[in-house]
Amino acid sequence: MKFFGLCLCILLSFPYLLQANLSSDYYTKTCPEFEQTLVQIVTDKQIAAPTTAAGTLRLFFHDCMVDGCDASILVASTPRKTSERDADINHSLPGDAFDVITRIKTAVELKCPNVVSCSDILVGATRSLITMVGGPRVNVKFGRKDSLVSDMNRVEGKLARPNMTMDHIISIFESSGLTVQEMVALVGAHTIGFSHCKEFASRIFNKSDQNGPVEMNTKYAAELRKLCANYTKDEEMSAFNDVFTPGKFDNMYYKNLKHGYGLLQSDHAIAFDNRTRSLVDLYAENETAFFDAFAKAMEKVSEKNVKTGKLGEVRRRCDQYNDYKG
């Protein structure tokens, strides 16, 4: 019994050892049309709304970095409970990302009710969208359950913010079991998508040198000031994270950082910090190395703290628990 107790303590100390038995063919018998349905819907959605890929990738991170990939980010708040979705850092998550998950879930429920979890749909959709915009193939497995908890108070400290120090950002990733190398690779997701002006306004407006911040290309900073001139009145004003190839998943993000085209303060920090600079240089020079590292890190994130058994459920609707009474 002492030996068993020791083994249990060791396992509980390493959550990666307690992963569920996920598999790539999990739905082959129970919902054979799942993959085909998912791919068709994300393809149609990406064509209609080209920012869907970036939005869904961001939704993936905001879900998975908070207690694992369990679709807790999809749950809507109720009068009695404020969910993760309404934490301030999640207010800017794009509607197209939520919409594509809802579309897939609706279609899959018609084909095989109560079988495919919302968390598996989010992971699968993210994988397919990354590939659609030129990124690497991420090997994902299925078999997750959806969480029974979504609490706004569980979000703070789990997601990095643009104005955080590199020490703070690294500590957040390390608390999730991710190395500095994996963090730098995952931040490469900024190669697609955009950021709202309020997230980088202090970099371009609150500087004594009106030619622009010394760490940012001066012409780039000037154009950003023009773009974001009315950002306090129009909160939707935004800029592409990658000014040159914003819709293509490539390694241009890292190349941009080396030439002063990093949009966020955290982008600049990662390019020049002694712990991360060599990795930025590597990924800027070698796209294959970036793709390999990104795919492996994404796979690791997708399998962290997976819910199984009574710790989760397969929601009939992604925005509410099955026992919701209205």
Order of alpha helices (4+ residues) and beta strands (2+ residues): alpha-alpha-alpha-alpha-alpha-beta-alpha-alpha-beta-alpha-alpha-beta-alpha-alpha-alpha-alpha-beta
